[in-house]
Amino acid sequence: MSNTKLNARHSLLCIVGARPNFMKIAPIMAALGKLEPRLKVTLLHTGQHYDEAMNDQYFQALGIPQPDINLEVGSGSHAMQTAEVMRRFEPALDQTQPSAILVVGDVNSTLACALVAVKKGVPVIHVEAGLRSFDRAMPEEINRILTDQISDLLFTTEASGETNLLREGIPAARIRFVGNVMIDNLRRNLEKAVPVSTILQAAGREDFLSEGQGYTLLTLHRPSNVDEPIIFRSLLETVRQISARLPVIFPVHPRTRIMIEKFGLGELLDAPGILLLPPAGYLEILGLMQQARLVLTDSGGIQEETTALGIPCLTLRDSTERPITVDEGSNTIVGQDPQLIMRNFDDIMQGGGKSGRIPALWDGHAAERIASTIQSWLNDRETANG
């Protein structure tokens, strides 16, 4: 039987649910579209992130085709959201009858769709497998562990991913080290990144930075940081202290803004060296990262992107599921300790800070390796099943 006939029967259902997924699916969809012979690829958006304007902004900026299916799940508690994704996904899975589903990252939709698929005998492919923070208080950690346990093909971004999977009993034959699709996306879009000058002009704050002045980019959204008023206040007090020496640009996540208002912390951000911006699109964030002297964040993806750009990054968490960004890259874990944050900030201001190096296979071609592997894997399964 020829490969053409085999591939004509193969179909892949790709799942996205939230903005962290969009950056990962964009290069994968592009690479799948270049396969010869072609696979039938369907894109399903669970609607876990339901801000239509933000979704459209990311899809357009990243060149992602509009979803073939949108479940429009919306927000809710972790349990409610996971259950609702499962409830709405099952009919879509029955309708499309794919050869396999592909899930990315660690959001609730990733686990929910994987659970439905595996219970119905549909193979699961997990991109960004094996990452572990070893902090089970993080909902994402639970999603990662469980998704990996039920996946049939697992793509890892760094060597620690395979180590973790093998320790957890995943057979080596299921694991493929392919590199990091987040870096594919970064490299594809670097030339399109929005310059800081354009962002400041749009905000009506061209005067915020003087010519050639550096700045700190701050992103903050994790519940462990913004849901606890004492911790959140301490972090913002530290940010205010930093802003007196290096201006801070802070695109404020909608949830973070709600917590600022709820806890009455707005006065801490009312400082000449702090610029609050609305939630930024990917190309804006990329431009802000690219030109920053320092990034303060609790985002997983930004830890990877700053490593690829060689920008010093201080991660406001006690752990990371991306240890390679610390071991080889430009990332330093500082947690929520003001003294540790300021000590590392002082090092950077004095000319220190980590530039690191780019890890193995973070070369912009991970998605091509993923697409090629999927094609071969589906063919092999077809042959093995007669």
N, C-alpha and C positions, 0 to 999 in steps of 0.2 A: 504493500500500500504506500502511495507517495506521501511526502510531507505535505503537499498542497491539500490533498484530501483530508489528512489528519488535522491540519490547522483550520480547514474550513469548518470542521466540527467543533473546534475549541472555542470557548467563550470565557471571558474573564469579567467578573463584576468587581469593580474597584470602589472602595468605600471611603468617603470623607465625612467628618462630622463637625470639625471645629477648625479654627484658623491655623493652629499648629500643623494640622494635616495638609492644608493647602500647599504649603511650601514643599512638602514631601511628594505630593501626588503630581505636581506640575511637571517635573522632569521625567517622571515615570510615564505619564500619559504621552508625553512627546516621544519618548523612546519606544513605547509600545506601538505608536503610530507609524514608526519607521520600519517595523519588522516586515520581512518578506519570507514567506507568505504572511499575510496579515491575520491577526487574531481578531475576533469580534470582541470589542471592549465596550462595556457599559459603565458609566459613572453614576454612582448613587450618593446623594448628599442627605445625611440623616436630619440636617437642620438643627443639630445640637447647639451650634451658635446660630442664632436666629436673627441677628441684625442684618437686614437685607442690604442696606447701603454698604456696610463693611464687607459682607460676603461678595457683593458685586465688585467692589473696589479691588479685592484680592484676586478674584477670578480674572478680571480684566488685566490687572497689572502683571499677573503671572502667566497669562496666556492659556488658562485652563478652559477647556470647552464647558459650556453650560451643562449642568447635570442632566442626565436622561431621566432621573427619578429624584424627587425631593420629598422626603418623608415629613418635613416640617414639624419635627418633634418639639423644639423649643426647650425652655429651661425647666428646672425642677431639682429636687434633691437627687443625690447620686442614685439612690434606689429607684425613685420614680422615673428618672431620665433613662436609666439602663433598661428598666422594664418596658417603657414606652417605645424605645428603639427596637427592642426585641419583638414587641407586639406588631409594630408597623413594618418591620423588616421581613418577617416571615412570608407575607403574601407577595412581596416584591421578589424574594428569592424563588418562590414557587413559579412566579410569572416568567422570570428570566432564565431559570434553570441553567446556571453557568457551570462550566467545567471546574471552576474554582473561584473563590473570592480572594481579594487582596485587601488587607487592612494595613494601616500605617500608624506608627506611634503608639500612644498609650491613653487616649481619651476614652470616655465611657462608651462611645459608639464602636470603638475598636473591639472591646471585649464583648459587647452586646451582640454585634453582628457575627463575630467568631463563634459565640455560643450557639446561636441559632443554626449557623451553617453546619457545624460539626455534629449537632444532634440530628440533622437531616442528611448526613452522609456526604456533604459537600466539602472538598478539601479547602483548607485555610492557608493562605500565604501571608506571613507577617514581615513587614519591612520595618527595620529598626528594632530587631529582636535582641534579647539578652542584656539590655541596659538595666542596671540595678543601682538604686541609691541605698538599699538595705535599711530603708526607713518605711516601715509598713503603716505609719501614720499618714503617709501620702497616698491618696486614692489612686494616683497614677501608678504607683508601685504595685498595687494589687492588680490593676488592669494589665500591667506588663507581665507579671508572673503567670497569671491565669491564661492570658492569650498565648504565651509561648508554650504552655503545657498542652494546648489543644491544636497547635498549628502543625501543618504537614511539611512546610518549607519555610525556613527561617533565615532571613537575611540580616547579617550583623554589620555594624559600622566600625567596630574596633575589636582588638584581640580580646579584651575583657568580656565582650559579649559571648564569645564562644566558650570561654572558661566558665562563665556563669551558667550557661545552658548545659554544658556537660556535667557540671556539679549537680544540677537539678534533674539529671537523668534523661535529658534529651539526646537521642542518638546522633552521633556525628554525621551520619549520612543525610540528616535533614538540614544541616547547617551550611550556609554559604557566606563567606566573608567577601563583601562586595564594595565596601566603602560607604560614604555618607551622601545621600541624595540632597541633604540640606546644602551641602557645598556645591553640588551640581547647580542647584537653584541660585545660589549666591553668584557663582561664576557667570551664569546665563544673564543675570540682571545687573551686574556691577556697573556696566556702562550706562544703564538707565536709572541708576540711583539719583534721587532728587537732592541737589546740593543744599547745604545748610542755608546759604544765602537766600535761596528760593523759599525755603520753609519759613525763615524769619520774615521775609517780605510778605508772605501770605498771612502771617500772624500780625502784621503791622508792627513788628518789632525789629526792624533793620538795625536799630541802635543797640540791641542787646549785647552783641559782641563787637569789640574793636577789631581793627584790621589784624589778622594773623593770630588772634587770641584763641587759645584752646578752651575746651569745655568738657564737662562730664555729661554723659548721657545716662539718665536714670530710667529704668523700667521696674515696676513693682506691682505685683498683682496676687501673689500666692496667699491663700487664707492664713497660713502660719505667720505671715508678716502683717497683713492688713486687717485681719479680723480680731486681733488682740490689741486693745487700745494702748496698753503700756508698752508693748513691743513696737507698735506702729509709731507712737509718739517718740520713742527713743530713736528709731531709725530716721524720722523726719528731723529731729533735733540734730542728728549727725549730718544729715544732708545740708541743713542750714549752715552748719559749721564749715562744711566743705565749700559751700557756695561763696563764703567770704573770701576764699582764696582762688577758686576756680569756678566759673559760672556753671550752673546746672540746668540742662534742658530736660524737661520731664513731661513726655506725652502720657497723659493720665488715663489709665484703663477705666472703663465705665464703673466697674465694681469698686475700684480703688477710690474713685471720686465719691461714690456713695458713702464709703467708710470714712473718708476725710470729713464729710459733712456730718455724719452720724456721731463721730467722736469729737467734733468741734476742733479739728486740728488745722483748719485753714490758715490761722494766723502764723503758724510755723513756716508756711510756704509763701507768706507775704514778705519777700525779701528781694532786694535789688538784683541779687545774683541768681535768682531762681526764675525760670520761665516755664509756666505751665502751658501745655499744648493739648488740643483734643487728641483722641486716639489716632495714631498714625498708621497709614498703610505700609505695606512691606517696602516699597521703594523709598518711602520717606525714612523709615527706620534704618534701612540700609545706608542711605546717605548720611544720617546722623551717626551711625556706627563708624562708617568709613573715615570720617573726619574728626572723630572724638579723640581726645587725649586719654580718656579713661571711660570705661563703662561700668556702672553699678547696676546689678540686675538680680532677679530671682528666676529668670527664664532659663529653661534648658537649652532651647535652640540658640539663644544669643551667646551662650557659653561656647557653642561650636563655631558660630559665625565670627566671633571675635578672635578665636584661635586661628581661623582661616585668614583673617585680615591682619593678624599680629598686633591687635590692640589689647592693652592690658585690661583685664576684666576682674572685678571683685564681685563674687557671687554671695548674695545675702541669704545664704542657706547654710545649714550645718553639714550637708552632704551633697553629693552629686552623683547622678547615674551615668555621668559622662567623665569618668576619671582620666581619660586620655587628654582632656582639655587642661587638666592640672599637671599630669605627669610629663606631657610633651608640649602642651600649648601655652596660652597666655593667661590662663585662668587661675585665680587664687580663691579658695573658700574662706570667707571671713565671718559667716554666720550673722548674728544680730548683735555682736559685741562692739560697742562704739570704739573702745580702745584699739581693738584689732583692726577695725575698719580704718581708723585714723592713722595707725602705724603704717599700714600698707599704702594709704593715700600719701603719707609723707615720703615714703620710699619712691613712689612714682613721681612726685613733684620734684624730688631731688635727682631725677634722671634715671631712677631705677625702674622697676616694673618689668614684668615678663613679656618678651616678644614671642618666645617659644619657637616651635617649628611646626610645619604642616604634617599631620599624621599620614601613615601609609594609606594609599587608595583614596585619599581625599583630593582627588585629581579632576573632578568634574565629570567623571564617566561612570559613576555608580549606577545610574539609571539604565545605561546601556547594558551593563553587566546583568542587572536584574531582569530586563526584558528578554535578553538572550537566554538566560538560565530558565526563565519561566517557559519559554517556547520549547526548549529541549526537554524540560521536566514534564510538560503536558504530553509531548510526543512519547516519551518513555513510558508514562503511565498508560497511555493508549495502547502501546505495543504490549506492555506487561499484562493488561487486562484482556488482551485478545480482540 
